[in-house]
Amino acid sequence: MRASCIDREKCAGPGSDWRPNDAGSRGDGEDHIKRGHADPDQTHDSREFSPKVQTGRHTSQFPSSESSEQLLLMSPPDHGVFGPRRLLRLLVSAAVAALSGVNAEESMSSVGSDPGPGGTAPVRPFRLDQVRLGGGLLQEKRDRMKNFVREFDEQRFLILFNNQAGRSNPEGLALPGGWEDGGLLSGHWAGHYMTALSQAYADQGEKVFKEKLDWMVAELSECQKAITARMTGGGGGGGGGDDEEPEAPEIIRVPGKFGSALKLEGQGQAEYVTLPQEAINQLRDFTIAGWVNMSTTQTWSRLFDFGQDTTRYMFLTPRSGSTGSTPRFAITTGGSGGEQQINGDTALPTNEWIHIAVTLAEGTGTLYVNGEVAGQNTAMTLNPTDLGNPGNRWIGRSQFGDALLQATVDEFHIFNRALTSEEVQSMQDSATGSTDGGNIAWYKFDEEGGSTVEDSSPNGRSAGIAGDGGSGGGGADWIPTHPGYLGALPEDTVLRLGPPRWAVYGGNAETNTWAPWYTQHKIMRGLLDAYYNTNNTQALDVVTKMAEWAHLALSIGDKNHPDYTGNLTRADLNSMWDLYIAGESGGANEVFPEIYDLTGDERHLATARALDNRASLFGASVEDKDILVVLPKNNPGPRRPDRLHANSHVPQFVGYLRVYEHSGDSDYLDAARNFFGWVVPHREFASGGTGGNYPGSNRNTELFQNRGNIANAIAEAGAETCTAYNMLKLARNLFLHDHDAAYMDHYERGLFNMIAGSRSDSSSTADPGVTYFQPLTPGSRRDYGNTGTCCGGTGLESHTKYQETVYFRSADGSALWVNLYVPSTLTWEDKGFTVTQETKFPRGDTVKLTIEGDGPLDLKLRVPAWATAGFNVTVNGKALSCAAPRPGKYLTLRRTWTAGDVVKIHMPFTIRTERALDRPDTQAIMWGPVLLQALGSPSGGAGSFWELSLYRHLKLDGDYSRAAIRQTGTTASGDPLFTAPGDLAVRPYYISDTQPVSSYFRRVEPEVVFGGLDTGVPNRKRNDGLPNYDVPVAGIESPGSDGPTLLDVIWDEAPFASHEQFIKVVNSTVTSFVDAGVYSAEERTVILEKAREAEEELS
């Protein structure tokens, strides 16, 4: 049977079988992803929300953000809690559909729901085990990650969970490390690891992954039972058997060099200090300085030690164990054998105040003692960014088993620059000397007492004093408040986020908190994935009990605290989710609708709604008012920062889609659509990432930047990999509802750049080998590792689920969507089809699809937006006769297929450049979907860009690959290598090593040229009002006069069918520039004459 698209000549007309989009789509192409604009001065205008869920047995109504009404506590339903309830519902819906004949696209209830994300959408994913990767780039990355997951000892994750359950641990086990060290984010990696195990098992059915997962689930189940069983032994809150706060460790403040100081005993009292991650994780050049008064001559104890483990760290010890016991600073990414050191010249005395400082800038590190240079190293190539995101950030404690510091510490400063020797000297006479104090953090230790160390810089980065070995208040001496809790930390670390204590983010394990609902989400997600991907019903039982606990925690709250006043209100919840980092809930709202679907228990849908971020973002996203960055006077939330943390909020919108899918409330779908449009393209780098730097923001690249702020957001740290992971989830899930190819264009860009580029091309089982930030500053290097961090965890997932979006299906089974070009085999048992995709993509641009199976099926092929040089399709060797497919659409082949049918696709990759929205001369080189990076460091030094002139190389087709940027070779793996003018080596972003690279370059085109003909006329810019970000600004777009040049606008119209068409474009463009006052009439004449003369040059 021939495809009808081959038979018809007027394929693009009425009745055509070539269709760019599926019926029912909201739109076609990028224009239909909403691009609302927002004035930063605009006030928040969110509506009052009281969405009501009609549930049959229960009605759950959450008050509006202004209301103090208490949340309705729902009791559990009478029916069973999982499995049979959902199965019965599916059987009934299937029977109704069969009798009524209702079209599935008209009523999705007629085809029932599928388990998991997108299970009620009109387009749905396949199970992971239905799609198997073939050989190629992604398989190579996947196999490296599977090796790490296979070799990692899963028993290490249970140590902290067992501690909370009062269960014993095997001798000799070490904690996973990083943030999984007993600190306030402990437990999240266990969830990521369970998800990775389930995905690795689904990939090829290797038993080792299921065995490890089944063991973890069984052990976690026992922990959950043991914790809940303790409720019969007392009624305490999170801290002990009585209704009292846990007794704080003894903290000693003594007279210091200036004011008070902290006395570190190293003997179970004040043992060491934990700093928040922002104090360290984005330093490059730095100064760390402080006063120390040592009480012993012990060696190798640390004034500070920041790192991930015993292979990646930087420390300063007042007394090394080397000859002479001199002070030493060291930094390494390769263990002690790879240390780059600065050694002092004299041993430091005990029982007197000593000022010690270390600075680093431009490869030179200097150690100061009492204001004088004590040592220097001028050949340092490492800086703190090479450490990744240090999970361990300590004053007084070592990454190794060295003795804790026994000393008094005062005035501890962290700067993001190297102080001059005069500035260091000035700090001998006062706490700050001639500086204003550490601009990243400054710990004076002047508090009257307690375990919190206040930050005296403007940043509010308080630290915590550990007096019990950093257990986070752990152990089995606490009594749970609600049944069903499961965690690696006491339940109190979750409950204290809300009233009456309102805990904030910080390093104090006894009083602060750090994204507790984020951690709960990761554990629950891991358990759900264990159920979906391996059919582990015990995992469903454990996660259902966790969900029941969550409903109590978010409705009743911290009921055993002495200051408890009653159930949580909507206003309470708004304040919780408004809080920076502490209130970060990850995508917790995505799991509860899924559990509702599996169990029929409406409490779980109500819990998902309780996680709505209503005070500061939800209403604005429904109304499409971009308030990701606001001025202080227009800040709509009670505690939200003016500039929102990206990865705190992206996953919330993934969860809103889950709420929509199981409630039908379209506000949640609108919110997700609009939010995505705020980020893409307005805050999207060429790599598909988001985040970046901003002048005056202390280089916190985890925050959202101003709308349209791309060139100005280029930073050493760059885009956070976690945020890219969640943006891909959001794009994927939006597509299930809207079927807009623009979502898949973003997914493809992010997958083959940010995600593929996040996994090192070196094999290692010591760490997951993934990035945290992906730097954008020209000449910067990627760092890989990240055991225990958020990006390390999402990396475990990303590289074991590459197949999840390659194919989708319509809910009624009538269509197959081919979204990504990845070597793979789809087995669609229900339809009797097997589809094998053979391709070298993205190393090559041809695809072969072999269909095994017989019957009618719409085959929908994505035509990438970048495929402007053609998308050529043949079926069984015969080319389609219809109109050329349009980039950014789907091409539908409607056909009754016969086993052995072959579809071939050729979509030529071309070189193009993409301009930053805010600065047109800052550009990226793209090859198909792949960002190309320049190798090496720009010759201009730090902060400079490679400069390229390319227009004189172009011909009428506008193809940069003909002469400007040429492919000149391939790697052993088949990756293309290119050369740009000046013999600049250029290669794909996804090649993952530690060489210096540049994602952006500066376009330098000083004069109007056509081929080798120079007009002598300057290539001036048009004033498009784009901002020139030359100075720090505080949350508003700066006025400016930047814009594209004349040649930019002309060549944007390429390819040109003829020289005559080219002249027409030159004429109209230069005329518009004359009208705008950019050029004179005389200059226009010169430009046109040269353009006419250039026919041979451009042919």
N, C-alpha and C positions, 0 to 999 in steps of 0.2 A: 504494500500500500504506500503510495507516494504522499509526502506531506503536501497539504493543500497550498501552503505558502509557495511551493515550487510551481504549482499549476496556474496560479492566478497572476495576471499582469498588474492589476490595480490593487496591489496588496495594501496600500495605505489608505484606500478609500473606504466607503461604507461597505460593511460586510466582510472586510478584510480579515484574514487570519493572522496578519502581523499586527500585534498589539503591544504598544510600548509599556503598558501597565495593566495590571489585573483589574477586572471590573470591581468597582467598589472602593478603589483607592481614593484617598483624599486628594491626591495630586500626582503630578509626574515631574520628577526632577527636583533640583535643589530649590527652585523658587517656592515650592510648597512646604518647605520646612520654614516655620515662621521666623521672621527676622525682625522682631520688634526692636525699636530703639528706645532708650531711656535717657532722660535728662538727670544727671547726678544730683541736681538740685530738687528734683521732683519728690514730693512727699509720698509716703507709702499710702496706698489707697486700697488696702485689702478689705474684702467684705467680711461681715460676720458669718461664720460658718456654723451651722448646726446640722450636719448631714445625718439623716436618720436611716438606720438599717432595719428594714422590716424582716424579721427573722423567723416568724412563725411562733415559736415558743417564747422568744425574747425580743425586746426592742431595745437597742443600745443607742442612746443619744449622748453625744459629747457636747458640752457647752461651748459657746464661742469663746474666743480668746479674752474677751472682756468679762466673762462671767465667772463667778466664784462658786457656781453650782458644783456639787460633788459628782464625781463620775459614778455611774450606775454599776454596781458589782453584779455580775451575772453568775448564776449557778450553773453547774454542768447539766447537759441534757441527759435524758433517761436512756438513750440508745447507746449502742456500742461506740467505742471511740475511734476505731479505725478499720480499714480493710473492708469488712462486709458492708458497712454503711455506704461507703462510696461505690462499691461494686453494685449494690442494689440500685443505687441512683443511676448508674450508667446503663444497667440493663433496662430499667424503666424508660429512660430517655431514648434508648435505641429502639425499643418497641413502639413508642409514640411516633418516632420519626418514620418507621417502616409503615405504620398505618396511615399517617397523615400525608406522606409524600411531600412534606415541606422542604423547600430548597435550603441546603445547608448554609449558603451565603446569606439567606434572608433571616434565618433563625439558628444561631449556633447551638442553642439548647437541643436542637433536633439531632445533632451528631454527638452530643455529650462532650465531656471534658476529658483531657488527658492529664495524667499526673505531672506536676512540675511546672516550671515557668512557661507561660504562653499556652497553657493547656486549654484555655477557652477561646483563644484568638482565631481569626479566620485563616491565618497562615500559621503553621506549627512546625517546631523542630522535630528531627528524628532523634531517637535514643542514640547515645554515644556508641553503643555496641553495634549499631546498624551501619556505621560508617567507619571504614578502616583506611588509614593513611597509606599511601604508597611512598616510594623512595623519593627523596628530595630535601630541600632546605628545612622544611618544618619537621619532617621525620628525624633529621639529624639533631635538631634542637630538642625535640621531644625525647629522643633516646638518651641524651645526656641527662635530662632531668629525671627520667625514669630510673636511671642508674643511681642517682642520689637518693631518690625516694626508696628504692629497693634496699640500699645499704644502710640507711639511717635506722638507728635502734629506736623503735617505737616505745620501748619501755621508759625512755627518758622523758616522754611527755607526761607519763602518769605520776611522776614523783610529786609534783605539787598538788595534783588532784588527790592522791593518796594522803598527803599531809592534811588536807582539809577534811578527809573522811576518817582520819585516825587509823589508817591502814599502813602497814609496813612497806618498805621499799627494799629491793635487792641491794646488797652491798656493792659499792664501787661505781654506782651509776652517777653520771654527771647530768646536770640540767642542760637543756638544749643550747642555752646561751642567748646572747643578744637581749632582747626584751623579754625572753622567756627565762628570766633569772630569779624569779620571785618578786619582781617589781610589779607595778600596778597594771601592766598590760598582759601579765602572764595568763596563758590559757588560749590565746587567740591562735597560736601556731598549731595547736592540737587540732583545731577545726580545719585549718587550711590543709594540714597533712592528711586528715581523713578524706577530705574532698579529693586530694591528689591521688590517694590510694584507690578510691572508688573509680576515678577516671582512668587511672593506669590499668585497672582490672578490666574496665569496659573496653579499653582499646584493643587488647588481644587475648583477654581471658587468662592471663598468667596468674596461677594460683597463689603465688607468694604475696601478691598485693591484697587479695581477699583474706588470706590467713592473718596477715598483720592487722587488717581493718577489723575483722571479726574479733580478734583478741582485744583491740582497743575498745570497741563498743561494749564488749562483755565487762571489761574492767571499769569503764566509766559508769555502766549500769550499777555495778556494785558500789562504787563511790557515791552515786546518787542515793541509793538505798541507805547507806550508812549515815550520810549527812541528815537525811530526813528522819531516820530513826532516833537521832539525838533530840528531836523535839519533845519526846516523852520524858526527857531528863531535866527539863528546865525551860524557862520562858524568856530567856534573854534575847537581846537584839543581835547585832552582828559581832559583838565584842566579848561576850562572856556569858556565864550561866546566870548572872543577875541582870537586872534592868539597869546596868551602869555602863559607862564608857570603859574601855580597857585602860588599865593603868599605863600611863606614859612612861617610857624609859627615862632614867635619870639623865638629865642634860645639864652639863656644867658650863656656866658662863663665868668668866674670870676677867679681871682687868687686862686690857690688851695694850697694844702699841698706841692705838687711838681709840678711845672708848672701850667697849667690851670686846672679848674674844671668845672663841670656842675651844674648850679643852677636850682633846681627843684622847681618851684613856686607852682605847684598844683592848678593853677587858670587860665587855658586856655592858658598858654604860654608853657613853657617846663614842661610837666606834668609827663611823665615817659619814660622809655627806654624799647624797645622790643629787646630781644636777639635772634639770630638765633637758630634753633633747635639743631644744632651740638654742641652748647656750653653747652648743658645740657643733651641731651637724652641718653648718654652712660656712664654717670658717675656712679661709684660705691663708691670706696674710693675717698675722695675729700677734698679740702680746698677752701673756698670762703672767700676772704678778701678784705677790702676796707676802705677808709677814709670817714667819714661823719661829717658834721657840721650842726646840727639841728637848725632851726630858731624858732621852737615852741616846746611846751611841749605836743603836741597832742600824743595820744596813738594809738596803733595798726596800724599805718602806716608802710609800709614795706621798709626796705632797699632792699630786694629782695623777690620775691614770684614766685616759679616755680611749675606748676601743671596743672591739667586738669579741675578742677572745685572745688567746696567746699567740696569734699570728698577725693580728691587725691592731695596732695600738699606738698611742704616744703617751709618754709619762715623763715626770720630773721627780727624781729621788734626791732628797737632800744629802744622802750619804750612800754612794754606790758600794758594792762589795769588791771593787777593784782596788788595786794598789793605791794607797793614800786616802781611800774612802771619800773621794771628791764627789761633788754633786754631778748629776748627769741628766741631760734631756735626751730622749731617743724617740724616733718615730719609725715604724716599719709596716710593711704589708706582707712580709715574708718571714715572720717569727724573729727570734733573737739574732739569727744569723744574717738577717737582712736589715738590721738597724742602721739608721743614719743618726749619728750621735753628736752631741756637743758636751764635752767634758770640762768640768771646772779645774782650777789649778790648785785649790787648797781645801782641805777638809773643813767643814763647818763646825763651830763649837756648839756645845749644849748649854742650856739654861741661860740663853740670852737671845734677844730679838735679832733675827736676820731677815733682811729683805732680799727676796730672790725673784728674778724675772727671766722670762725667755721670750724672744721675739723672732719672727720669721717673715721675710719678704724677699722676693726675687732671688730665691735660691740661697740666701744667706741667713743662717740662724745664729743668734747671739745669746749667750747666757750671762746674766748680770748677778752679782752678789753685792749687796749694799751699795748699789748704784754704779759699781765699777765693772767693766768687762772682765769676766772670769773664763770665758771660752767662746770660740767661734768656729763655725763650719760654713765655708763659702761654696760648697759643692752639694747642697741639699736639693734633691729633685722631688721629694715628697712633701705634701702639706696635708692638713686635716681632711680635705675633700677626698683624698685617696683612701681614707679609712671607711668610706661609705657612710652609713648612718650609725655611729657608735651606740650600741645598746647599753654599754657600761660607761658611766660618766661619774667618776668618784673623786672626792677629796679624801685622802687618807687610806685608800684601799688599792690593792694591786690586782691586775688581771691574773697573776700567778698566785701561788700560795704563800707569798711573802707576808711578813708580820704587818699587822695594822699599824698605822702611824701613831706614835705616842708623842704628842706635841700639842702646843697651843697655836691656833691659826687665826689670823686677823687680816682684814682688808684684802679680800681675794678679788682681783679684777680680771675681766676678759674683754679685750678690745679686738675689733676686726681690722686692725692695722698694726704695723710695727711702730712702736713708739721710738722716738729718737733717744739717743743716749742722754741728752739734756732733760728730756721728759722723765726718763727712768730715774735719773739723779734727783729730780725735784720731788719725787715721791718719798724721799727719805725724811722730809721735813713735815709732811702733812699727809692725810689719808689719800688725797688725789694729786698733790703736787700741782703742776701747771696744767694738768688734764682736768676734764670734767667727771672723771671716774669711768670705769669700764662701760663702754657704750653697748656691749652685748649683755654683760651681767656684772654686778658688783655686790659682793656679799660682805657686809660690815660686821655681822655677828653681834649687833648691838641690841638684839631682842632681850627682854627681861627673862625669858625662859621659853620652854617648849621645844618641840622638835621641828619647827618650821624656821627656815632661814630666809628672811625677806631679801628681795632683790632691790637694791637702791638705784639701779638704772631705771630709765623710763619704761622698761619692757615687761615688768611684772613677772620675772622668771624665778619664782621662789624655789628654793631647794629644800630637801628634807634630810634630817639627821636620823640615821639608822642606829638603834641601840640594841638590836637583837639579831644581827646577822642578815637583815634584809628579808625576813620571812613574810613581810607584808601583813603582820598580825596573824600569820597562819598558824597551823597546828589544829588539833582537834578540840581545843578548849572553848569553842564558841558554840552557841545554840542557834540554829536557824529560826528565822521569823516565819517563813512560809514553807510548806512542803514542796519538794520537787527541784530545789536548787541544785545546780551542778556547776562547779567552777574550780579553777586552780588557786583562787583566793577566797577569803571569807565572803559570805553574802553581804556583809556590811559594806564592802567596797562598792557595791552596786547601790544599796539602799541609801547611803549617805549623800548620793548625788542630789536627792530631792529633799523636801522638808523633813525635819526642822533644821537640818545641819547645812544644807546647800553647799556641799563640798566642791572645791574648785580644783583645777588641774595643778599639779605640782609634784615635787619629789618626796613628800612626806607620806610614808606608807600608812601612818596611823590616822591622818586627817584628810589627806588629798584623795583624789580619784583620777583615773585616766581612762576615759572612753569605756566605761564598764559594759555598756550595751553593745558597743562594737565587738567586744570579746564574746559576749553572749551570742551575738549574731553568728560569729565565725564557728563557734562550737555547734550551734543549732544547724547551720548550713552544712557542716561536715556530716552530721548525723542524717540529715535529710538526703544528702547525696549518697550516703551509704545505703539508704533504703531504696532510692531510685535506681542506682547503678548496680547494686549487688543483691537487691531484694532482702536486705537484712532487716527483718521485722522487729528485732530487739532495738535497733537504732530508732525506729519509729516510735516505739514505746517510750524510750528515754527522752526523745525530743518532745513528745506530747506532754510528758510530765514537766519538762522545762517550760513549755508554753503555758501550762496551767499555773506554774509558779510565777511566770512573767505577768500573767493577768492580775494576780494578787499584788505583785510588787508595784504595778502601775495603776492600781485602783485603790488598794488599801494603803500600801506604802510601808513606812518604817514604824509599824504600830507599837513596837516594844520600846521605843525610845522614850525617855522620861518626858520630853517636851512635845510628844506627838499630839496633834490637835484634831486629827480626823483624816478621812479619805482624801486622796489627791484630787485636785480640781483641774480644770482645763488650764487655768492660769498657772498652776504649779507646773504642769507638763510643759507649757510654753517656756517657762523660765529654765527648765532643765535642758531642753533641746536648743536653747538660745546660747548656751555657754560654750565658749571656745574650748575645743579638745575634750574637756571633761564631758560635755554633752554630746560628743560625737557618737552616734548610734550605729554607724555603718549602714548596712542595708537590713537592719533588724526587722523593719516593716515588710520585707519581702517574704520572710519565712512564715509569719502567722497566717496570711491568707492561704498559703499552701497547706498548712496544717488544718485550717478550717475546711478546705476542700477534701482533705483526706479523712477527716473525722466527723464532719457535720456539726461540730461544736462552734456555735456562733460567737462564743467569748473570744475566740482567736482573731476573728475579723475585727472585733471591737478593740483588741489589743493593738492590732496594726494601726488603727486610726488614732489610738492614743499616742503613737509615735509621730504623728503629723507635726511638722515644724511650722505651726500656724502663726506664731507671733511675727516672725521675721522673713518668711520666704514663701509659704504655700499660697496665700492669697494673691501675692504679687505675681507668682508664676501662672496662676489661673488667669489673671487679667493681662498677662504678657507685659509686665512692667519690670524691666531689668534692674534689679537692685542688688546685684552681687557686690557692688561697691557703692557706698553712699557717703555723704558728708555727715559728720556727727549730728548736726542739727536735724537731719532727716532720717536718722537711724530708727527703724520701726520697732525694734525688739528691746525688751527690758535689759538684756545682757549681751546682745550680739555684738561682735566687733564690726567696725565700719567696712572692713574688707574681709569677705568670708573665706574660710579655709576650704579649698576645692574638694578634697577627698572626704570631707565631713558631709558634703551635701550631694554630690553626684549619686551615690548609692541610694539616697533617700528617694530619688525619683525612679530608680529601678523598682523600689518597693511600692511607690504610688501606682505603677502599672499593675502590680500584683493585686492591689486593692481594687483597682478598676475592673480587672478581669473577674473578680469574684464578688463584686458588689454592683457593678454596672454604673457606678457614679462617674459620669464623664468628666467631672472637674479634675479627677486624678489623671486622666489621660491628657487633658489639655495642659495641665501643669507640667507633665513630663515632656510633651511636645515643645512647649514654649521654652522651658529651661534648656533643652538641647539646642534650640536656636540661638540662645544667648551665648553659648560656648562655641558652636560651629556655625560660621567661620570666625566669629568676632574675637575669639580668644584661642584660636587653634594655630599651633606652629605647623610648619611644613611636615614635620614628623608625625603629626596626629596627636601630639601631646598638648597639655595646657598647664598654665602656672607661670613660672618665670620670676624675674627680678622686678623691682620697682624702686626708683630713686627714693631714698628716705624711709624705706620699709624694713631696714635691717636685713635685707637680703633673704627674707622669708619666702622662698620660692614655692611654698606649698599653698599660697594664697591665690585667689582669683585676682586678675589684673583688670585695669580699666578696659571697658569695651573698646575694641579696635587696637589695643595695645599689644603689638607683636614685636617690632624691632626694639622697642624700649624694654621689653620683657626678657630679652636675651641675657642669660646669666650663667655663671660658672656652674651652679647647681642644676639649673634648667628645669625640665618638666619631671614631675613625680610619676614613676611608673604605675603606682597604685591607681592614680587618677585616670590614666589611659586605660587600664584594665576595666574600670567601672564605666568609663565613657563608651567603651565597646559593648559592654553589657546593655547600656541604655539604648544605643543605636540598634543593636540586634533586636531588643524587645519592642522598640517602637516600630520596627519594620514588620513585625508579626501582625500589627494592627493597621499600619498605613501603607505598607508595600511600596514605599518610595525608595527608588534606587539611590538617592542621595545618602540615605542612612548606610547603605552597603558600601558606597564609595568611601565614606568616613571609616567604616569598619576595616576595609581593605587597606587603607592608608595606615591606620593605627596598627594593624596586625603585622604588616610586612616591614614596618619601621620601628615604632616604639616597642612592640611586644617581641618580635623576632630579634630586634637589636638589643633587647634587655638580657638575653641569655648568652653567656660567654661561649665562644667556640672552642674553649679548652674543657676537657673532661675533668671532673673532680667530684669526689664524694665527701670532701671535707666541709663543703658548704654548697648551697644551691646554685651559686655562680650567676646571680642575677643583679641587676642594678637597683638602686633606690632612686636617685635622680639621674637624668640623662642630660649632661651638660650641653649648653649651646654656645657659650663663649668661644670664639674662634681659637683653635689650637688646644682646646681642653681634652681631657681623657675620660673615658668611662671607667668606672670602678665596679667590680663584680664581687659578690660574696653574699652578705645580708642574711645570715642565719638569725632567725628570731624577729626580724623586723616585719612591718606591714607589707612592704614590697617584696620581701623574701617570701612571705606567705602567699600573696597573690601570684607570685612567680611560680610557686609549686603548682598552682591551678592552671595558669595560662598555658604552660608548656606541656600539659597533659590533656588538653582538650581542644587542640587545633581543629579537629574535625567537626566541632559542634555547629558551625554556621555554614559549612560548604553547601549543604542542601537543605531546603525546606519543602514542605508539602502543604497543599490546601487542606483544610479540615475535612472536606468531603472526599479527598483522595483523587480529585480530577486533574490536579496540576502538580508538577515537580519544578521547584525553583532551583536553578543553579546560580548561587550567589557569589561563590569564590572559585577561582581556578587553582585547584590544589590536587596533586596526584592522590587518588582515593578510589574506593569502591563502596558504593551504596547497595545494601541489600534491603529491599522493601518487600518484606514477606507478604503483607496484606494485599499488595497489588500484583505480586508475582513478577516484579521487575528487579533486575540487577543492573546498575549503571557503573561502568568502569571509566574513570577519567585519567587519561595519560597526558602529562604535561611536565615541562621543566620550570614552569612559572614559579617565582618571578625571574628566574634566570633565562627564561625563554618566553616567546609570545605565541606559541601554537598549542592547541588543545585538541585531543581526540576523545570523544565520548562514544563508548560502545554499549548499546542497549541489548540486554538479554531479557526476553519476555515479550508477550504478545498482548495487544489491546490498545484502546484509545487512551491518550494522555496528552495534556498540554505541557510541553517542555519549555520552560521560561529561562532564557539565557540573559544574564546581566551584561549589558553593554556599558563598560566603564566610562565615566565622564571624561577620562583622559584619552580614550580611544578615538581621537580625531582623525587619525590616518587610515581608518577603516576598521570594520568588524566583519570579516568575510566568513560566511558560513556555507558549508556544503553538507548535503545529506546523501549518503551513499555515493559520493563523488560528484553530485550534481549541485551546482551553485543555485542559490535562491534568486528568483527573478524579480522579487519585489524591490521596493525602494530601499535605499541604504539605511540600515538601522541607525537611530540617532543616539549619540553618546549620552549617558546618564539615564537610560531607559532599560526596559526589559524587552527582548525580542521573544515572542511566543511562537513556537512551532506546534501547530495542532495537527495531530497525525494518529492514525492507528498503526502502532509500531509492530514490527516483526523481529523476532530474535535475530541478532547479528547486525541490525541497523547501526550505521556509524555516522556520527556528526563530527565534522571537523571545523575548527575555528582558527582564524588567524587574525590577531589584533596587534598590528605592528607597534612596538614601543618606539617612542620618539623622545628626543631631548627637548625640554621646555624649561623656562624659568618661571618662578612664582614670586611676585612682589609682596613684601610685608604691607599690611593694610595701612600702617601709620607712617611708613617711610619707604617710598617706592624704589629707592636705590639700594635697599637692603633686600637681597633676593636669595632664593634657594634654587638649586638645579634638580630637576625631576626627570626620571626615566621611567615612563609608565607610572605605576603607583609608588615607585621607589625614590626616596630622597637620596641624592648622591652627595657624599661628603668629600671635601678636599683634605688630603693627607698633609700632615706637618703643621708647624706653627707659623703664622704670618710673620714676615720679616720685620714688621713694624713693632713687634713686642707685644706686651700685655695690653689687651683692649683694642688692638688693631684688627683689621679685616684683610683678607685677600681681596685684591682689586682686579676686576676683569673688564675688558672691553670686548664686546662680542658682535655688535651690529655690523661692523665692516665685513664680517665673515658670512653673513646671511645671503641666501638666494631667495627667489620669489616664493618658494615653498615654506620659508620661515623655519626650516629644519636645522636646528643647531648642531645636529649630529653630522651634518655634511662636512663641516670644516671647523666650526667653532669649538665643539667639544666632541672628540672622536673616540670611538671604542678602539683601543689599541692592544687588547689582550684579554685573557681570562685567568682566573685562579685555577688551582688543581681541582677545586670543587665545581668549577664552571661558572663562577661569578664573573660578570663582565667588569673590565677595568677600562677607565677612560683617561684621556689627557686633555686638559684645557689649555688655552693660550699661556705661554710662559712655561710650558712643560709641567704644568701643575697636575699631579696625580689625583684622580677622582674615582671614588668607588661607592658601592651601595652601602646605605646606612646599616643594613642588617648584618654586615660583617662585624663581628663582635670581638675586639681585642682592646688593648690599652694604648694604642698609638694615638698621638694628638690628631684631632680632626676638627673640621669646621663645617657646620651645617648651613651657614649663611655667608655670603660674600657681599662686597660693595660693588655696585655697577658704576663704572667710571666711563662715561661717553661724552667727552667734553665738546665735541663738534658734530654737526650734522654730516654724516657720511653715507654714501650709497656704494657698497662694495669698496673698491679702492679709490673712489672719487670723493675728495674732500671739498665741501662747499665753502669752508672758511667762516661759516656762521655758527655761533654757539648753539649747542643743543640744550635749550632752556626748558625750565619746568613750567608747567601750567599750575596756577594757584587753585588747588582743590580744597583749600582750607584745612589740609591735614596738619596735625600738630607736630612741631619739632620739639621732641622731649630732650632739651638740653639741660634742664635744671629740675630738681626734685619738685614734684607737685603732690598735693594731698587729697587725692580722690576725685579730681575733676579733670576733664580733658583740657589740655593747654591749647590756646588758640595758636594757629600757625598758618603758613603760606606754602606748605610743601605740596607736591603733586607729581604726576608723571611727566616725563620729558616728551618732546615732540616725537622722537624716534620710538619711545615706548608706545605711544598711542598709534603711530603708523603700523608698527609691526604686530600690534595686538590683532590686526585684521588679517594677518597671514593665515593660511596660504593664499596667494594671489593666482588666479587662473591665467593671467596674461600681464604683460607689462602695461598695457592700456589700463587695466583695472588698478594696477599699482599706482599709476599716475593719478587716477581719479581719487584714490584714498589719500595720497600725498596732498593733492590740491585741497580737498575738503578739510583735511586736518590742519594744514598750515594756515588756511583761511580762518578757521575757528580760533587759532592761536593769535592771528592778527587782530581779529575782532575782540579778543580778550586783552589786547595790549601787550602781548608777549613779544611779537615780532612786528617789524615795520613792513610796509608794502614792498619796499625795495628788497628786504631780506627774503620775503616770500618769492619774489621773482628769481632770485639767485638759487633758492632751494629747488624750485620747480625746474629750472633749466638743468641743474645737475642731475635731478631725478630722471629727466628725459634722456640725458646722455648716458645713463647707467644701464641701458637695456642689456648690453653685452655683459657687463659686470654682474648683473643679477640673474642671468639666464642659467 
